[in-house]
Amino acid sequence: MKSIDCLCCGECCRGGMHVFLNPQDLVLMGRFLGFSDTYELFEHSYLVIDYERNNAPLPRIRFSLGPAGCCPFLENRLIEDEPGKTRLTGQCRLHPDSKPLVCLLAPFCREVDTGSGREDWGFLPPLQGCPGCSGNEAADLPGWRPPENLKERLDAETVFFRELEKLLEAGTPSEVIIDKLYHIDI
């Protein structure tokens, strides 16, 4: 079985990563930040709408630009492992209760067939050369299951993707999809 020994280096939270979110992620982030509506996440430039995946309007975290670009929730810290030996770590301010589902699952990923409900799990390091995944390549994981405490969030995400798929198939304009799925009172 593939595994990860996360070193909290924060590298998966830097660069040009595209971290796509579901509505429940938006609510948890908005609540963490003290917002009254998830739309404030967009107004404060934490998130953008991206059309990269099948031309569907999907929210994703807006990483800062430039060579040092990173997730707005990344907090770098110097940790002293032993006297005189320090290392830089990357900690998520949202961890664990408000962290996006995709980040909680990494390096495991899933693909869901919204019609049949079938899901397949895989192992995909968050970035090439991830020190916590060294020696592991992308792989299929028949029978692997996520922790039970994430079941409710995974089920909610599946429902979200089914709803998004229906709206797209009906030709619903992007503005309506965005308002319906991503504008949520907290």
Secondary structure, 3 states (H helix, E strand, C coil): CCCCCCCCCCHHHECCCCCECCHHHHHHHHHHHCCCECHHHHHCCCEEEECCCCCCCEEEECCCCCCCCECCCEEEEEEEEECCEEEEEEEECCCCCCCCHHHHHCCEEEEECCCCCCEEEEECCCCCCCHHHCCCCCEECCCCCCCHHHHHHHHHHHHHHHHHHHHHHCCCCHHHHHHHHHCCEC
